Amino acid sequence: MRTPRPGRRLLMLAILATLALPAQAWAQAVPTVVDPNLAVRTVATGLSQPTGLAFIGANDMLVNEKATGRVMRVRNGVVEGPVLDLDVNSASERGLLGIALHRNFMVNGFVYLFWSESNTGADSNSLATVDLLANRLDRFVWNGSTLTFDRTLIRFRAFQADAGQPLRGNHDGGVVRFGPDGKVYVIVGDTGRRGQMQNLEFGPFGPGIPDDQFGGPEPDDAHFTGVIVRLNDDGTTPTDNPFYDVGAEIGGAAGANIQKIYAYGIRNSFGMNFDPLSGDLWQNENGDDTFSELNRVEPGWNSGWVQIMGPSSRVPQFKEIETSAEFFGLQQIRWPPTNIADTPAQALSRLFMLPGAHFSDPEFSWKFEVAPAGLGFVTGRALGAQYSGDLFMGGARDFLFSGHIFRMEITGNRQMVGVDDPRIEDRVADNLGKFEATESESLVWGQNFGLTTDILQGPNGNLFVLSNTHGALYEVFRVK
């Protein structure tokens, strides 16, 4: 039997009270959770747009700063450092984004960082000051006080300069995690590409016509985006990756990149983590205007973008909304939303399926975009036995309840989201507009956290929430 969620009535009262607050009060509101047995305390403040968190000790952690390119050390609540300062380009969604520790960090000191490199020799926030492959995953070595560069594992495209459109710098992804298999996983968004990894076999214009000024649509280095990559800890490619043999047959740069793929067809993501009980990889995906997703990612998974967002059965709704006067467009003019299929069967038939690939619907989705962000799990009894195994997901916009956290219970087989609200038995919240939570109110567990870029369980079993907009790190703990 699933444990009922605590504080359902308190949740609704909290939502009503929050909606009644003026905008200035929202900005000053203190983070809270709905369970009266839990409380929130501020661990550290004064951080500059923090994006990633890694624990190197019980009260000792490393924190990325997006625009400064600095990795700060937070020890016993005191912000120290920097222990590293990179020359980043932070325009739009670029910057110092992801951090992960090697599973044997205490022995080898390896720290992995995903960042966007400025080509000016200093920090930059100009959309133009990046080289083509400026997004990079690097390994550093921790010596107890500083980080030293060791090697580059992989580079991804960062430059977006499409004819007839303004420069862009979004959809970089950047979350890095170590799996229980000892491999390093990194997610990169589509960075506006429209090629094979975005389920357009011949690109946006048809056979024989390049995707853009750099070629494509094959996933060579300049077009290898919208993927989750699985690598050995030194950057080499595991031979048991789902498309390793397929890539070997294709050959060349595109084939070598296909060998690295764990999943593809991904628009963009700010949240990815492993279920500590099952070992499965979970990821959230940002829609354009429609269908934010929460997914359980299996090897060889095709998420469906740009042909499908949300459940495949909702493709007509996906097209209806994206072609409406209010929302028309899918960022890139090269593949307009009028190209979206009219039926689920048609959309599924259009997917670019590598041999061995498979598509599956999200485990949960929202009709309109709610901008999911940091994602983490809790196990054990530190917060209470009812939370063990639950997934927590924050938001990438500081709009919904002034910075929400959703709590998602996972079913006993660890493969589905458990729900006890009849409105979402179909695992779709039919909300009424962008950044609005109708039908998913019962999932709202925390609010006033701002833009939450990382959510992790700490060594003490408590839940730690990193807020980009508040420049702070919060800890959810049990008080009774």
C-alpha positions as CSV (number, residue, x, y, z in Angstrom):
1,M,0.0,0.0,0.0
2,R,1.3,3.4,-0.9
3,T,1.7,5.9,1.9
4,P,-0.6,8.9,1.6
5,R,1.1,12.2,1.0
6,P,1.4,14.3,4.1
7,G,-0.3,17.7,4.5
8,R,-2.7,17.6,1.5
9,R,-5.0,20.1,3.2
10,L,-2.0,22.1,4.3
11,L,-0.8,22.1,0.7
12,M,-4.0,23.6,-0.7
13,L,-4.0,26.3,2.1
14,A,-0.3,27.1,1.3
15,I,-1.1,27.4,-2.4
16,L,-4.0,29.8,-1.8
17,A,-1.9,31.9,0.6
18,T,0.9,32.1,-1.9
19,L,-1.3,33.2,-4.7
20,A,-2.6,36.0,-2.5
21,L,0.8,37.5,-2.0
22,P,2.0,40.5,-3.9
23,A,4.9,40.1,-6.3
24,Q,7.4,41.8,-3.9
25,A,6.4,39.4,-1.1
26,W,6.9,36.4,-3.4
27,A,10.4,37.5,-4.1
28,Q,11.1,37.7,-0.3
29,A,9.2,34.5,0.6
30,V,11.0,31.9,2.6
31,P,11.3,28.4,1.1
32,T,8.8,25.9,2.7
33,V,7.6,22.4,2.3
34,V,4.1,21.1,3.0
35,D,5.0,18.5,5.5
36,P,4.8,20.0,9.0
37,N,7.4,17.4,10.2
38,L,10.0,18.9,7.9
39,A,11.6,22.3,7.8
40,V,14.0,24.2,5.5
41,R,17.2,25.9,6.6
42,T,19.7,28.0,4.6
43,V,23.1,26.3,4.4
44,A,24.9,29.0,2.4
45,T,24.2,32.3,0.6
46,G,26.2,34.7,-1.5
47,L,26.7,32.3,-4.4
48,S,26.5,33.7,-7.9
49,Q,24.0,31.9,-10.1
50,P,24.9,28.4,-8.8
51,T,24.2,25.5,-11.1
52,G,25.7,22.3,-9.8
53,L,26.5,20.7,-6.5
54,A,28.8,17.8,-5.4
55,F,29.5,16.6,-1.9
56,I,33.2,15.9,-1.1
57,G,32.5,15.5,2.6
58,A,29.8,15.5,5.3
59,N,29.7,19.3,5.5
60,D,31.9,20.0,2.5
61,M,30.8,20.5,-1.1
62,L,31.8,22.0,-4.4
63,V,29.4,24.4,-6.1
64,N,29.5,25.7,-9.8
65,E,28.7,29.3,-10.6
66,K,27.2,29.7,-14.1
67,A,28.5,33.1,-15.2
68,T,31.7,33.5,-13.2
69,G,33.1,30.2,-14.2
70,R,34.1,29.6,-10.6
71,V,33.9,26.4,-8.6
72,M,33.4,27.4,-5.0
73,R,33.9,25.4,-1.9
74,V,31.2,25.5,0.8
75,R,32.5,24.1,4.1
76,N,30.4,24.2,7.2
77,G,28.1,26.8,5.6
78,V,31.0,29.1,4.7
79,V,31.6,29.9,1.0
80,E,35.3,29.6,0.3
81,G,37.3,29.7,-2.9
82,P,37.3,29.7,-5.8
83,V,39.1,26.4,-6.1
84,L,38.9,26.8,-9.9
85,D,38.1,29.7,-12.2
86,L,37.3,29.0,-15.9
87,D,36.9,31.5,-18.8
88,V,33.2,30.8,-19.5
89,N,30.7,32.1,-22.0
90,S,27.4,32.5,-20.0
91,A,25.2,33.9,-22.7
92,S,21.7,32.6,-22.5
93,E,21.9,29.0,-21.1
94,R,25.6,28.6,-21.5
95,G,28.1,28.7,-18.7
96,L,29.6,26.4,-16.0
97,L,26.7,24.0,-15.8
98,G,27.4,20.4,-14.6
99,I,29.6,18.7,-12.0
100,A,30.0,15.1,-10.9
101,L,32.5,13.2,-8.8
102,H,34.1,10.0,-9.9
103,R,32.8,7.0,-8.0
104,N,36.3,6.5,-6.6
105,F,36.8,10.2,-5.9
106,M,38.2,9.7,-2.4
107,V,41.1,7.7,-4.1
108,N,41.7,9.5,-7.4
109,G,40.2,13.0,-6.8
110,F,38.5,13.1,-10.3
111,V,35.9,15.8,-10.8
112,Y,34.0,16.2,-14.1
113,L,32.7,19.6,-15.3
114,F,30.5,20.6,-18.2
115,W,31.1,24.2,-19.3
116,S,30.9,26.6,-22.2
117,E,34.3,28.1,-23.1
118,S,34.6,31.7,-24.0
119,N,37.0,32.4,-26.9
120,T,38.0,35.8,-25.6
121,G,40.4,34.5,-22.9
122,A,38.1,35.9,-20.2
123,D,34.5,35.5,-19.0
124,S,32.0,36.6,-21.6
125,N,28.2,36.9,-22.0
126,S,28.1,37.7,-25.7
127,L,26.2,35.2,-27.9
128,A,29.0,35.4,-30.5
129,T,32.1,34.8,-28.5
130,V,32.3,31.0,-28.6
131,D,33.9,28.6,-31.0
132,L,31.8,26.0,-32.7
133,L,32.6,23.2,-30.2
134,A,32.7,25.4,-27.1
135,N,30.6,23.1,-24.9
136,R,33.0,20.7,-23.2
137,L,33.2,17.9,-20.6
138,D,36.5,18.0,-18.8
139,R,38.1,16.0,-16.0
140,F,40.0,17.8,-13.2
141,V,41.9,16.5,-10.2
142,W,41.2,17.6,-6.6
143,N,44.2,17.9,-4.4
144,G,42.4,19.0,-1.3
145,S,42.3,22.7,-2.0
146,T,42.2,23.3,-5.8
147,L,41.1,21.7,-9.0
148,T,43.7,21.1,-11.8
149,F,42.9,20.3,-15.4
150,D,43.5,16.7,-16.4
151,R,41.8,16.1,-19.8
152,T,38.9,16.8,-22.1
153,L,36.6,13.9,-22.6
154,I,34.3,15.3,-25.3
155,R,33.2,18.6,-26.9
156,F,29.8,19.5,-28.2
157,R,28.4,22.2,-30.4
158,A,27.6,25.6,-28.7
159,F,27.4,28.1,-31.6
160,Q,24.0,29.0,-33.0
161,A,24.0,31.4,-36.0
162,D,21.2,30.5,-38.3
163,A,20.4,32.6,-41.4
164,G,17.4,34.9,-40.8
165,Q,17.4,34.5,-37.0
166,P,19.2,36.2,-34.1
167,L,22.1,34.5,-32.5
168,R,21.2,32.0,-29.7
169,G,22.9,30.2,-26.9
170,N,20.3,27.9,-25.4
171,H,19.6,24.2,-25.1
172,D,23.0,23.3,-23.9
173,G,21.9,20.8,-21.3
174,G,25.0,20.1,-19.2
175,V,24.0,17.8,-16.4
176,V,26.7,15.2,-15.6
177,R,26.2,12.1,-13.5
178,F,28.2,8.9,-12.7
179,G,26.1,5.8,-13.1
180,P,26.2,2.7,-10.8
181,D,28.1,1.0,-13.7
182,G,31.0,3.4,-13.2
183,K,30.4,5.2,-16.5
184,V,29.9,9.0,-16.9
185,Y,26.7,10.2,-18.4
186,V,26.3,13.7,-19.8
187,I,23.2,15.3,-21.5
188,V,23.4,18.0,-24.1
189,G,20.4,19.7,-25.6
190,D,19.7,20.1,-29.3
191,T,21.3,23.6,-29.4
192,G,18.8,24.4,-32.1
193,R,19.8,21.6,-34.5
194,R,17.4,19.9,-36.8
195,G,19.1,16.7,-38.0
196,Q,19.1,13.0,-37.4
197,M,19.4,13.3,-33.6
198,Q,16.2,15.4,-33.8
199,N,14.4,12.7,-35.7
200,L,14.8,14.3,-39.2
201,E,16.6,11.7,-41.2
202,F,17.3,14.1,-44.1
203,G,17.4,17.3,-42.0
204,P,14.9,20.1,-42.2
205,F,15.2,20.7,-46.0
206,G,15.2,17.2,-47.4
207,P,17.8,14.7,-49.0
208,G,21.0,16.2,-50.2
209,I,20.5,19.6,-48.5
210,P,22.8,20.4,-45.5
211,D,21.2,21.1,-42.2
212,D,23.2,24.4,-41.8
213,Q,26.4,26.1,-42.9
214,F,28.4,23.4,-41.3
215,G,26.8,20.5,-43.1
216,G,24.6,17.8,-41.4
217,P,22.2,16.2,-40.8
218,E,24.4,13.3,-39.8
219,P,25.7,13.5,-36.2
220,D,29.3,14.6,-36.9
221,D,31.0,16.7,-34.3
222,A,29.2,19.9,-35.4
223,H,25.7,18.2,-35.3
224,F,26.0,15.8,-32.3
225,T,23.4,17.3,-30.0
226,G,20.1,16.3,-28.4
227,V,21.7,13.2,-26.8
228,I,22.7,11.5,-23.6
229,V,26.2,10.3,-24.0
230,R,27.7,7.4,-22.0
231,L,31.5,7.3,-21.7
232,N,34.2,5.5,-19.8
233,D,35.8,7.6,-17.0
234,D,38.7,8.6,-19.3
235,G,36.4,9.6,-22.2
236,T,36.8,6.5,-24.3
237,T,33.6,4.7,-25.6
238,P,32.2,1.7,-23.8
239,T,31.8,-1.2,-26.2
240,D,28.5,-2.2,-24.6
241,N,26.8,1.0,-25.5
242,P,23.5,0.4,-27.3
243,F,24.6,1.6,-30.7
244,Y,28.3,0.7,-30.6
245,D,28.1,-1.9,-33.4
246,V,25.8,0.4,-35.5
247,G,28.3,3.2,-35.3
248,A,31.1,0.9,-36.3
249,E,29.3,0.0,-39.4
250,I,28.5,3.6,-40.3
251,G,32.1,4.8,-39.7
252,G,33.6,8.2,-39.7
253,A,33.0,11.0,-37.2
254,A,29.2,10.4,-37.3
255,G,29.7,6.7,-36.6
256,A,32.1,7.3,-33.8
257,N,29.6,9.7,-32.1
258,I,26.7,7.2,-32.6
259,Q,28.8,4.7,-30.7
260,K,28.8,7.1,-27.7
261,I,25.0,7.5,-27.5
262,Y,22.9,6.1,-24.7
263,A,19.7,8.0,-25.7
264,Y,18.8,10.7,-28.3
265,G,15.9,12.7,-29.7
266,I,16.1,15.1,-26.7
267,R,15.1,18.8,-26.9
268,N,16.8,20.0,-23.7
269,S,17.1,19.0,-20.0
270,F,18.3,20.5,-16.7
271,G,17.6,17.4,-14.6
272,M,19.0,13.9,-14.7
273,N,19.8,11.4,-12.0
274,F,20.0,7.7,-11.2
275,D,17.4,5.9,-9.1
276,P,19.5,4.6,-6.2
277,L,17.2,1.7,-5.6
278,S,16.9,0.4,-9.2
279,G,19.9,1.9,-10.9
280,D,17.7,3.3,-13.6
281,L,18.4,6.7,-15.2
282,W,15.6,9.3,-15.0
283,Q,15.6,12.6,-16.9
284,N,13.2,15.5,-17.3
285,E,12.8,17.3,-20.6
286,N,11.7,20.8,-21.4
287,G,9.1,21.4,-24.1
288,D,8.8,24.5,-26.2
289,D,5.3,25.6,-25.2
290,T,3.8,22.1,-24.7
291,F,4.5,18.9,-22.8
292,S,7.2,19.0,-20.2
293,E,8.3,15.5,-19.6
294,L,9.6,13.2,-16.8
295,N,11.2,10.1,-18.3
296,R,12.8,6.8,-17.3
297,V,15.6,6.4,-19.8
298,E,16.6,2.9,-21.0
299,P,19.6,2.1,-23.2
300,G,18.8,3.0,-26.9
301,W,15.8,5.2,-26.0
302,N,14.6,7.8,-28.6
303,S,12.7,10.6,-26.8
304,G,10.9,11.6,-30.0
305,W,11.8,15.3,-30.4
306,V,11.1,17.1,-32.8
307,Q,8.3,14.8,-34.1
308,I,6.8,14.1,-30.6
309,M,6.6,15.8,-27.3
310,G,4.6,14.2,-24.5
311,P,2.6,11.0,-25.0
312,S,2.5,10.0,-28.7
313,S,-1.3,9.8,-28.4
314,R,-1.3,13.6,-27.8
315,V,0.5,14.5,-31.0
316,P,-2.6,16.3,-32.4
317,Q,-2.7,18.4,-29.3
318,F,1.1,19.1,-29.6
319,K,0.5,20.4,-33.1
320,E,-2.6,22.4,-32.3
321,I,-0.9,24.3,-29.5
322,E,2.4,24.9,-31.2
323,T,0.7,26.2,-34.4
324,S,-1.7,28.4,-32.5
325,A,-1.3,32.2,-32.9
326,E,-0.2,32.4,-29.3
327,F,2.7,30.0,-29.5
328,F,3.5,29.5,-33.2
329,G,7.1,28.4,-33.7
330,L,9.6,25.8,-32.5
331,Q,12.5,28.2,-32.0
332,Q,14.1,27.4,-35.4
333,I,12.4,28.7,-38.6
334,R,13.9,25.9,-40.6
335,W,11.3,23.3,-39.4
336,P,8.0,25.1,-38.6
337,P,5.4,23.5,-36.4
338,T,3.1,23.1,-39.4
339,N,5.4,20.2,-40.2
340,I,4.3,18.3,-37.1
341,A,2.4,15.1,-37.9
342,D,-1.4,15.1,-37.8
343,T,-1.7,11.7,-36.2
344,P,0.2,9.6,-33.7
345,A,0.8,6.9,-36.3
346,Q,2.2,9.4,-38.7
347,A,4.5,10.9,-36.0
348,L,5.8,7.5,-34.9
349,S,6.5,6.5,-38.6
350,R,8.7,9.6,-39.0
351,L,11.1,8.9,-36.1
352,F,14.7,8.3,-37.1
353,M,15.2,4.9,-35.5
354,L,18.8,3.6,-35.3
355,P,18.8,-0.2,-35.3
356,G,17.9,-1.3,-31.8
357,A,16.4,2.1,-30.8
358,H,13.0,2.3,-29.2
359,F,10.5,5.0,-28.3
360,S,8.4,5.2,-25.1
361,D,6.0,7.7,-23.7
362,P,7.0,9.8,-20.7
363,E,6.4,8.5,-17.2
364,F,4.7,11.8,-16.6
365,S,4.1,15.0,-18.5
366,W,2.4,18.4,-18.4
367,K,0.2,19.7,-21.3
368,F,1.9,23.1,-21.1
369,E,5.5,23.7,-20.3
370,V,6.3,24.0,-16.6
371,A,10.1,24.2,-17.1
372,P,11.4,21.3,-15.0
373,A,15.0,21.6,-13.6
374,G,17.1,19.9,-11.0
375,L,16.1,16.3,-10.2
376,G,17.1,14.0,-7.3
377,F,16.1,11.0,-5.2
378,V,15.9,10.3,-1.5
379,T,16.4,7.0,0.2
380,G,16.5,6.0,3.9
381,R,14.6,7.4,6.8
382,A,16.2,10.8,7.5
383,L,13.2,12.7,6.2
384,G,10.8,9.9,7.2
385,A,10.2,6.4,5.8
386,Q,7.4,7.6,3.6
387,Y,9.9,9.5,1.4
388,S,12.3,6.7,0.8
389,G,12.6,6.1,-3.0
390,D,10.8,9.3,-4.0
391,L,11.9,11.6,-6.8
392,F,12.0,15.4,-6.3
393,M,12.1,17.9,-9.2
394,G,12.4,21.6,-9.2
395,G,11.7,24.3,-11.8
396,A,13.8,26.3,-14.3
397,R,11.5,29.3,-14.0
398,D,10.9,31.3,-10.9
399,F,7.1,31.6,-11.7
400,L,5.2,28.6,-10.5
401,F,4.5,29.1,-6.8
402,S,7.7,31.3,-6.8
403,G,9.9,28.3,-7.2
404,H,8.3,24.9,-6.8
405,I,9.5,21.4,-6.0
406,F,7.4,18.5,-7.2
407,R,7.4,15.2,-5.2
408,M,6.9,12.2,-7.4
409,E,6.4,8.8,-5.8
410,I,7.7,5.8,-7.8
411,T,5.8,2.6,-8.0
412,G,7.1,-0.6,-6.3
413,N,8.6,-1.9,-9.6
414,R,10.5,1.4,-9.9
415,Q,9.2,1.9,-13.4
416,M,6.3,4.3,-13.1
417,V,5.2,7.4,-11.3
418,G,2.6,6.6,-8.7
419,V,-0.4,8.9,-8.4
420,D,-3.4,9.1,-6.1
421,D,-5.2,11.9,-7.8
422,P,-7.8,10.6,-10.3
423,R,-7.2,13.7,-12.6
424,I,-3.7,12.5,-13.4
425,E,-4.3,8.7,-13.6
426,D,-3.3,9.1,-17.3
427,R,0.1,10.5,-16.1
428,V,-0.6,13.8,-17.8
429,A,-1.4,17.1,-16.0
430,D,-3.7,19.0,-18.2
431,N,-2.6,22.4,-16.9
432,L,-4.2,25.6,-18.3
433,G,-1.1,27.4,-19.6
434,K,2.7,27.7,-19.4
435,F,4.2,27.7,-15.9
436,E,0.8,26.8,-14.4
437,A,0.1,23.7,-12.2
438,T,-3.5,22.7,-12.6
439,E,-4.0,19.0,-12.1
440,S,-0.6,18.7,-10.5
441,E,-1.3,20.6,-7.3
442,S,-1.0,17.3,-5.3
443,L,2.6,16.9,-6.5
444,V,3.7,20.4,-5.3
445,W,5.7,19.6,-2.2
446,G,7.8,22.8,-1.8
447,Q,7.7,26.4,-2.9
448,N,9.6,29.7,-2.8
449,F,12.9,27.9,-3.7
450,G,13.5,30.0,-6.9
451,L,15.1,28.5,-9.9
452,T,16.4,25.1,-8.6
453,T,19.4,23.9,-10.6
454,D,20.3,20.9,-8.5
455,I,18.6,18.7,-6.0
456,L,20.7,16.0,-4.2
457,Q,20.5,13.9,-1.1
458,G,23.4,14.7,1.3
459,P,25.6,12.4,3.2
460,N,23.3,13.0,6.3
461,G,20.2,11.8,4.3
462,N,18.7,15.2,4.0
463,L,17.6,16.9,0.8
464,F,19.8,19.8,-0.5
465,V,18.3,22.2,-3.0
466,L,20.5,24.7,-5.0
467,S,18.8,27.9,-6.0
468,N,20.2,29.8,-9.0
469,T,18.0,32.9,-8.5
470,H,18.5,33.1,-4.7
471,G,22.2,32.4,-4.9
472,A,21.7,30.0,-2.0
473,L,21.8,26.4,-0.9
474,Y,19.0,25.0,1.2
475,E,18.6,21.9,3.3
476,V,15.3,20.1,4.0
477,F,15.5,18.3,7.3
478,R,13.2,16.6,9.8
479,V,12.2,18.5,13.0
480,K,9.8,15.9,14.6
